[in-house]
Amino acid sequence: HWFFEPFRTALGSTGREPPDLWWLSNGDGLGDYQWDNSATDRTNYGPNGLDPTQWHTWRFVFAARENCVYLDEWTVDGAEIITFTRSYCSAFGKTTYLGLATWGGTYAYLRR
């Protein structure tokens, strides 16, 4: 179980800073947490059954417009995960940092 946080407020901090995008090994698959336009605080998208021991390519497309930052596209291994844009207006015009976290005893490896 791990998550990607595109708008962390500081380098080196360790607490969770939503919004984030995550993968859960409990069968829920992929999802997001606490984006401005989320119908609930947490949305599960699937696909379920991704093997965490295999390499997966995640791709994000972000854009800034209308005083917000938008996640316009999220794909994993070429498959579209979200079918509508997510927004996070609190990040607009601020310096933010990328972050990753894993649940205890698990690992995430990055390349490029």
KAFENPE-V399002 format. One record per backbone hydrogen bond with DSSP energy under -1.0 kcal/mol. NH is the residue of the N-H (numbers start at 1). CO is the residue of the C=O. Records with the same first field share a line. If there is no record, write none. Layout:
# KAFENPE-V399002
NH=CO  CO
This chain:
# KAFENPE-V399002
2=23
3=101
4=21
5=99
8=97
20=33
21=4
22=31
23=2
24=29
29=24
31=22
32=43
33=20
34=41
36=87
38=35
43=32
45=30
46=30
54=51
59=75
61=73
63=70
65=68
68=65
70=63
71=86
72=61
73=61
75=59
76=79
77=57
79=76
81=74
86=71
88=69
92=89
94=91
97=8
99=5
101=3
103=1
106=103
